[in-house]
């Protein structure tokens, strides 16, 4: 039974099932970071937006930071969970996973 379907045409593109395992692990780790630390993500995004508006940071003493809204934290956690599930899905469809468990 062939569970692995090629993701490329006959022209030899780089996207084949062996690359899915390579992509899945950093993707899942990024999802874990988003899911576990949404307040740091909000702080980074607000800091980045503040620096875009006022780039002369060496003359600023205090950067105002508002507490993020609850809905923002929930959305970042949901995006992190979706990324984790997508990383698990890519790992499940990786060629190395099938070679390790089923062959």
C-alpha positions in Angstrom: 0.0 0.0 0.0 1.5 3.3 -1.0 0.4 6.0 1.5 2.8 8.6 0.1 1.6 10.6 -2.8 4.2 12.8 -4.6 3.7 16.5 -4.3 5.7 17.3 -7.4 5.3 16.9 -11.1 7.7 15.0 -13.4 9.9 18.0 -13.7 11.8 17.1 -10.5 10.6 19.9 -8.1 12.0 20.0 -4.6 8.7 19.5 -2.9 8.6 15.8 -2.2 7.4 13.8 0.8 10.8 13.7 2.4 10.8 17.5 2.9 7.6 17.4 5.0 9.4 16.0 8.0 12.0 18.7 7.8 9.4 21.4 7.7 7.1 19.9 10.3 9.4 20.1 13.3 10.2 23.8 13.3 6.6 24.6 12.4 5.3 22.6 15.4 7.8 24.3 17.7 6.8 27.7 16.4 3.1 26.8 17.1 4.1 25.7 20.7 5.8 29.1 21.2 2.7 30.9 20.0 0.4 28.7 22.1 2.4 28.9 25.3 3.6 32.5 25.2 1.0 34.8 23.6 1.8 37.7 25.9 5.4 37.7 24.6 4.1 37.8 21.0 1.8 40.7 21.8 4.7 42.5 23.5 7.0 42.0 20.6 4.3 43.1 18.1 3.5 46.2 20.0 7.2 47.0 20.5 7.8 46.6 16.8 4.9 48.8 15.9 6.1 51.5 18.4 9.6 51.4 16.9 8.1 51.7 13.4 6.3 54.9 14.5 9.2 56.3 16.5 12.5 55.0 15.2 14.7 57.3 17.4 14.8 54.8 20.3 18.0 56.0 21.9 16.2 59.1 23.1 13.2 57.3 24.6 13.3 56.4 28.2 10.0 54.6 28.7 8.1 52.7 26.2 4.4 52.5 27.1 3.0 49.0 27.0 -0.7 48.3 27.4 -1.9 44.9 28.6 -3.3 43.0 25.6 -6.9 42.3 25.3 -8.2 38.8 26.1 -9.5 38.2 22.6 -6.0 38.9 21.2 -4.4 36.4 23.5 -7.1 33.8 22.6 -6.6 34.4 18.8 -2.8 34.0 19.1 -3.4 30.8 21.1 -5.8 29.5 18.5 -3.4 30.3 15.7 -0.6 28.5 17.6 -2.9 25.4 18.0 -3.7 25.4 14.3 0.1 25.6 13.5 0.8 22.7 15.9 -1.9 20.5 14.3 -0.6 21.4 10.8 3.0 20.5 11.9 1.7 17.2 13.3 -0.2 16.6 10.0 3.0 17.3 8.0 5.0 15.0 10.2 2.4 12.3 9.8 2.7 12.5 6.0 6.5 12.6 5.9 8.3 9.8 4.2 10.7 9.2 7.1 7.8 8.6 9.5 6.3 5.9 7.3 9.8 4.3 6.7 10.4 4.3 10.5 7.0 2.8 11.6 5.6 0.8 8.7 8.4 -0.5 6.6 
